[in-house]
Amino acid sequence: MQKAYDSIQAIAGPILVVDGVSGVKYEELVEVIDEEGNSKMGKVLEANQDRAMVQMFESTQGLSTTGLKAKFLGKIAKLGVSPDMLGRIFNGAGKPIDGGANVVAEKEIDISGKAINPYSRSFPSDFIQTGVSTIDVMNTLVRGQKLPIFSGSGLPHSELAVQIARNAKVNDGSEFAVVFGAMGVTFEEAMYFQKEFERTGAIEKATLFINTAADPVVERISVPRMALSYAEYLAFEKDMHVLVILTDMTNYAEALREVSAARKEVPGRRGYPGYLYTDLSTIYERAGRIKTAKGSVTQMPILSMPEDDITHPIPDLTGYITEGQFVMDRNLHQRQIAPPVDVLKSLSRLAGAGMGEGKTRDDHSKLKDQLFACYARGKDVRELAVVLGESSLSDIDKIYLKFAEAFEKDFVGQGFDSDRNVIESLDLGWELLRPFPISELKRLNQKTIDAFHPDHKKS
């Protein structure tokens, strides 16, 4: 029998403190009822002997401890899931906000989830095409990987997220879907996501969970777990390959900090809770492949680095957990190069597993290395030209300088409306290398040059 307690001692932000409870469990749902009979939902955040801390799903503004009752429901938060959720848009509470009918759930699943057991994992190795050259060629994404995007305030990560969601596909004919989770975004961003998915038709293979800055803080913490729970359902029960895009993880971490402060916990670095690493890992480690399942869950979390500081706790800890990073650059953005990706700072640790014959093309790995090497030297030459003047450069240095400009303008700066397949991106890479004498292409062997170089390949 459910028991209502009127022993609510304090309200601190989204947290209620209830004394004199018994038999209360972690994550248990709680219904809070005021004197007028209005009710709001929450969940148990902490249960210690006869005291429980309840985290509210809605604002506590206007609530008073007088006459307030808390009813513990004996069950945990679950999300009703169905394949019919594809093509739909939901809020942070899992309720439709696209004007459509409520989804008839096939089953209900616990949104808390859990990380995949390492013993059960299958190594990520199959290519996912995003339509973005700097990812597909230079920092290849594979199924089951977690590859974050490090951005900054004012940089166009929302546009990049939509571009990836719209273009992402697998090349072997398998069923593919995108689950998109937005946390703490502005109303304008929320409308942008919704309209762009609908305008481009990407909504047909996608499910959106959107929490705006005006919505309850607790929903911000629930959104990535809802998105991942639905992705796991599609991947491991419906045999689909699912790409999960989460934006913005900085807003998620800020919500954690707000709740931690309300609980009066001892803060860690920059005021974030000391368990931030553990909490982030419970989200990121839900990506992967399982030996007994045909599907996969791939993650691309997006975070905006405060003050563009890559050593800030959020990107710093994210980098420890994930398999690389994709870094956006403010200088490129100011030069109107879109998407403004800093190729040299970006890294995909599993890129090699997604390259080669049957996945992309034989020349992919060697061509990528050569493009990296030429671009790195080109940037060095650019800095030298600033100090000494371009007239002081050798003829070969001038080729490298022109290559760096062309690489940023044509290869990196493809635009947000572009969708290049990986073969087109590889061919463009070869075209950019055309001005170099063969003696400078030290990362390529003669067999690869003969087969793929525009001036040498056999007809």
N, C-alpha and C positions, 0 to 999 in steps of 0.2 A: 504493500500500500504506500502510495506516494505521500510524503509528509511535508507540510508547508511550515517553514521556520520564520518567525517574526523577530529573530535575534540578529538582524543586520546591524553591525556596529559602526561601519564607516563606508563612505563612498569616495574613492580617490580616482578621478579620471574615469577610465573604463572598468575599474576594479571595484567589486563589492566584497566586504569582509563579513562572513557569516559565522557566528559562534554557536556552540552547543549542538553541532551536527553529529550524526553517526552513520556509519556505513556508506560514506560518500567516496566515489571513485574518481580518479584522474580523467579528465575530458568528458565527464558526465554532463549531459545537458541540464540546464536550470531555467525554469520559468519564473521571472520576477514580476510580482503583481502589486500595483499600487492601491491606494484606498478607493479609487474610483473603478477598480476592476480592470484597468488597462494592463496588458502584459507585454513584457519584452523578454527576449531569449538571451541566454549566455551559456558559458560552459565552465566547468571546474578547472582552474589553472593550477591549483595547489591544494592538497588536503593534508592537514597535519593534526593528528589526534582529533580534537573536537572542533577545529576551526577550518573553514574552507575559504579560499579566495576564488571569486567568480569573475570571469572575464566576460563583459557584456558585448553582444553582437551589435547593439544599437547605442546611440548616445545616452548618457546618464544625466544629461542636462534637465534640470527641473525635478529630479528625483530627490526625495528626502527619506531618511531612515525611518521617520515616523509613519507607522501604518504600512510599511513595505514588507512584503512576504516573499520568501524564496522557496520554490517547490523543486526538489531534485527528482528528475524524471526517470533515472535508472537506465538511461540509454545514451549512446554517444552520437555525435553529428555524422550523418551519412548523406551521400549524394546519390539520388536516383539517376541511373544511367541507361542509355538506349542508343542504338545507331542513329535514331531519328534526331539526336542532338547535333549531328553534323548539319551545317548550314544555319545554325541558330546562335543567338547572342544572349548571354546571361549576366546577371550582376554578381557581386561578390558573395551573395547568399545562395547562388544557384538557381535564382528565379528568372524566367524569361523577361527580357526588356525590349524585344524586337516587335512586340505587338502580336506575336503568334500565340497559339494555344499552348497550354501546359503540356510538357512531354510525358507520355505514358511510360513509366520506368520499367525496364526489363528486369532490373535488380537494383538493390541499394548497396553501396560500398562505403567503407570507412575512409574518410578523406585523409586521415593521418598517415596511412600507408607505412611503408618501411623500405629501407635500402635493400637493393638486390644482394642476396648472399653471394660473396665472391666465388664460391665453389660452383654455383649455378650459372655463372656468367659465361657467355661466349664472347670471344675477342671481337671488337668492332672492326670490320674490314671492308664493308661495301660502300661505294660512293653515293653521296647525295648531291645532286646538282642544284645549285641555288640561283643560277643565272648571273651571278656576280663573279667577274673574272678574278678579282683579288682573293676570293675564297676558293673558287673551283680549281684554279691553277696553283696559286701560291700558298694557300692554307686550307687544303682540302678537308671537307667535312665528311665523316663516315657515319654510318648508321650505328646508333648506340653511344655516340660520343657526346660529351658536354663541352661546348666551345663558346665561351662568353664573349660579348662585345663590350669593350671598355670605351665609353663615350664621355661627354662632358656637358655641362649646362649650355644650352643654346645650339649644340651640334645636332645634325639631322638624323639621330638614331631612330626616330619614329618612322621616317621615310624609308630607311634601310630595312627596318623590321617588316614593313608592309611589302617592300620589294621582294624580300626573301620568302615571306609567306605566300606571295602571289606566284612566284616562279619555281619554288622548290618542287623537286620530283625525283623519283628513282627511275633508272633506265632499263629495269628488267621486267617491267609490266606489273609489278606488285601493286597492291592497293596502298595508297598513300594519303595521309591526312595531316592537317596542321591544327594544333590546339594553341590558342593565343591567350595569354593572361596578362592583363594590364592592371597595375597597382598604383593607386594614388595619383593617377594622371589628371590633368585639367579637363574640364568639360569639352573644351575645343579639341583636345587630343582624342578624347573618347569618341566624339562625333567624326573626327578625321578617320580613325580606325574603322568605324562602322561604315562610313560612306565609301571609303576606298575598297574595302572588302566587297561591298555590294556592287560598286561601279565596275570593278575589274572581273567580277564573277568568281573571285577567289573564295567567297563565302560558301560556295557549294561543297568544297572539300575541307571546310574549316569550322571550328567551334570557338567562340570568343567568350571569355569571362572578363568583365570590365568593372573595376572599382575606381571611382573618381576620388579626388581629394576631399570632396564634400561628404563622402560616404564614411561609415564607421571605420575606425582604425582596425578593429578586429577583423573586418572583412579583408583588409590588406594582407593580413597574415594567413587567411584562409584561401585566397585566390590561387597562389601557386600550388597548393595542395589539392584543390579541386581540379585544376587543369591537369596535374600529373595523374591524379586518380582516374580521370576520364581517359587520358592517354594510355595508361596501363591497361584499362579495360579494352580499348580498341586494339592495342598491340598484342596482348597476351591471351585475349579471349576471342578476338575477331581477326587475328593474324594480319593486322595492318602495320605498315611502317609509319610512325608518327613523329613529327617534328614539333616540339614544344618551344614556343618563344615566350619569354617572360620579361616584361618591362614595367617598371624600372625597379631592379632589386635594391637600389639605394632607398627608395620609398619604403620597401619592405623592411629594411634594416632600421630605418627611422621609426617605423611602427613598433618594432621590437624594443627599441630604446625607450619609447614613450611608455610602453607597458612595464618595462623593467623599472623605470623611474617611479611609476605609480606603486609598484610592489616594494619600493625602497630597498632595492638590491644594490650591493656594492658595485659601482661601475668599473668597467675595464677601460681599454684604450679609447680616448676621445668620448667617453661617456657611454659607449655601447656596452651591452651586457657581456660578461666574461665568457658566456657560452655561445657567442655569435658564430664562432667557427663550427661548433657542433650543430647549431641550428641550421646554418647554411648547408652543411653536409647532408642533413636529412632531406633537403630538397634536391641538391645536385646529384647525390648518389642514387636517385631513383631513375636515372637514365641508364640505358644499357640494353643488352640482349641476353636472353635466357636460352640455355641449350635445348630445352624442351619446347620452345615456342618459335613460331615462324616470324612473328612481328618484332618490332624494336621501338624503343623510345629514345629519341635524340633531343638534346636540350641546347638552346641558344639563349641563355639569360643575358639581358642587357642591363648595364648599370652605368649611371652617370657619376664619374669620379668628382667629388667635391674639389674645386679649385684645380681640376685636371691633375690631381696628385695620385699617381699610380701606387704610392706607398700608403695611401689611406687604408684603414682597416678593411673596408668592404672589398675593394679590388685586390688588396694584398691577400686576404684570406680566400677569396674566390680563386685566385691564381694557384693557391696550394691545392685546392680540391679538384679543379677542372683540368682538362687536357689541352691547355694552351690559352690564347686570348687573341682577340681581333680588335685592334686599337684604331680609334678614329682620331684624326689630327686637326687641330684648330687652324694651323697655318694653311693647310690644303683647303679647308673650308673657306677661309678668307679669300683664297684665290679662285673660288667658285668651282673647285674640282669635286664632283659628286659621283659616288660616295667618297668622302675624304678619309681614305684608309691609309694609315702609315704601315706600309708593307714590311719595313725592316723591323718594326717593333712588334709585329704580329707573329703568331706562332700556332701551328696545329701539330701537337705531338704525335698524332695518329695519322698524319697526312700520307705517309708512305704506304699505309695499309689500303688506302683507297685509290692508288694509282696503278697504271699499267694496263696491259692487254686484257680485254674483257671487262675492264672497269672504266678506264678513260682511253688512253692510247699509250703505245710503247715508249714514246719520247717524253712523256709527261715529267717524270722525275728529273731527268737530266736537263730538260728545258727550264724547269722551275729553278734549279740550282744556277743555271747560267744567267737567267733574268735577275735573280737575287744578286749575283756577283757583279753584273754590269750596273745595276741600279745603285748598289752600295758605292762602287767606285765613281759613278756619275755624280752622286751627292757630295763625295769628297772633293771632286774636281770643281763643283759649283762653289764650295766654300773657299777653295784656293783662288778661284777667279775673282771672288769678292775682295780678297786681300791683294792679289798681284795684278788683277786685270785680265780680261779674256785674251788680250793680245800676247800675253806671256805663256799661254798654253801651247803644248805640242799639238800636232795634227791629230794624234790618237786621243789625246785628252779632249779635244773639241768634239770628237765623235761620241765619247762617253757623256759629255755635257748635253749634247743634242739628244742622246738616247734617254737621259734622265727626264728631260722636258717632255719628250714624246711619250715615254712610259706613263708619266703622271697624267698627261692630257688625254691620251687615247686608251691606254690599258686600264688605269685606275679610274679615270674620269669618264666612265661610260654613261652616267646619268641614272636617275632613279626609275625611269620608265623603260629602261633597256632590259632585255632578257637574252643573254648570250648563252648558247650551249657550250659545253666544255671544248668541243672541237673548234668552234669559232674562236674561243679564247686562246687556245694553243696556236692556231694559225696566226692570230694577231701577234702573239709573242715572237714567232719566227720572223714575221714581217718587220718587227721592230729591230731584230738582230741583223737584218740584211746589210746595213752600212759597215758592219765590223769585218775586218779581214779575218779569215779562218784562223789565223795564228792567235787571235785574241779570244777565241771561243774555247778556252781551256777546259771547261766543264763538260764539253760534248765530245764523244768519240767519233771517229771518222764514219763508222757505220750509220750512226744517227744523223750526222750531217748529210751524208749521201742520200739518205732516205727522206729527210724532212726539210732540209734547208731550201728556201725558195729558189736559190740560184744553182743548186746542186742536185735536187731530188730528181729521180728518174721519171720520165714521162710514162 
